[in-house]
Amino acid sequence: MSRLKIFGLLILLLGVSMFLFGVSMFSYSGPSLNPIISDLGKYSFFLWLPTIIVGIVFLAWPQKRKKD
C-alpha cells in the first residue's frame, strides 16, 4: 500500500471517530463539561463529513506509474 492510501485511510478513520465523538457530545445529558470539550464536540460534528470526503479523495487518488 502506498503512503497516500495509508494517509487517506487514516483520515477516513479520523472522520468516523469525529462523527462518533460529535454525536456522543450532542446527546450528552450529564453535568456540564469543560468548554473546550464542548466546543471540540461541536466542531467534530460539524467537520466530520468534509474529513471523510478528503480521506476518500486520497484513497482514490491515481498513482503515478514508474516507467522502467
C-alpha positions as CSV (number, residue, x, y, z in Angstrom):
1,M,0.0,0.0,0.0
2,S,1.3,3.4,-0.8
3,R,1.8,6.2,1.7
4,L,-1.0,8.2,0.2
5,K,-3.5,5.4,0.5
6,I,-2.5,4.8,4.2
7,F,-2.8,8.6,4.8
8,G,-6.3,8.5,3.2
9,L,-7.3,5.5,5.3
10,L,-6.2,7.3,8.5
11,I,-8.1,10.4,7.6
12,L,-11.1,8.4,6.8
13,L,-10.9,6.7,10.3
14,L,-10.4,10.2,11.8
15,G,-13.6,11.3,10.2
16,V,-15.6,8.4,11.5
17,S,-14.2,8.9,15.0
18,M,-15.1,12.6,14.8
19,F,-18.6,11.7,13.9
20,L,-18.9,9.3,16.8
21,F,-17.4,11.9,19.2
22,G,-19.7,14.6,17.9
23,V,-22.8,12.5,18.3
24,S,-21.8,11.5,21.8
25,M,-21.3,15.1,22.8
26,F,-24.5,16.2,21.1
27,S,-26.6,13.6,23.0
28,Y,-24.7,14.1,26.4
29,S,-27.1,15.0,29.2
30,G,-24.9,14.8,32.3
31,P,-23.3,17.6,34.3
32,S,-21.7,20.5,32.4
33,L,-18.4,19.7,30.6
34,N,-15.3,21.7,30.1
35,P,-16.0,24.3,27.5
36,I,-13.0,23.1,25.4
37,I,-14.5,19.6,25.2
38,S,-17.9,21.0,24.4
39,D,-16.5,23.1,21.5
40,L,-14.5,20.1,20.3
41,G,-17.6,18.1,20.1
42,K,-19.4,20.9,18.2
43,Y,-16.7,21.2,15.6
44,S,-16.2,17.5,15.3
45,F,-19.9,17.1,14.5
46,F,-19.7,20.0,12.0
47,L,-16.5,18.9,10.2
48,W,-16.7,15.1,10.1
49,L,-18.2,14.9,6.6
50,P,-15.5,17.1,4.9
51,T,-12.9,15.0,6.7
52,I,-14.3,11.8,5.3
53,I,-14.5,13.3,1.8
54,V,-10.8,14.2,1.9
55,G,-10.0,10.7,3.1
56,I,-11.9,9.2,0.2
57,V,-10.2,11.5,-2.3
58,F,-6.8,10.4,-1.0
59,L,-7.8,6.8,-1.3
60,A,-9.0,7.3,-4.9
61,W,-6.0,9.4,-6.0
62,P,-4.4,7.9,-9.0
63,Q,-0.9,6.7,-8.5
64,K,1.9,7.6,-11.0
65,R,3.4,4.6,-12.6
66,K,7.2,4.5,-12.8
67,K,8.4,3.7,-16.3
68,D,11.4,1.5,-16.4
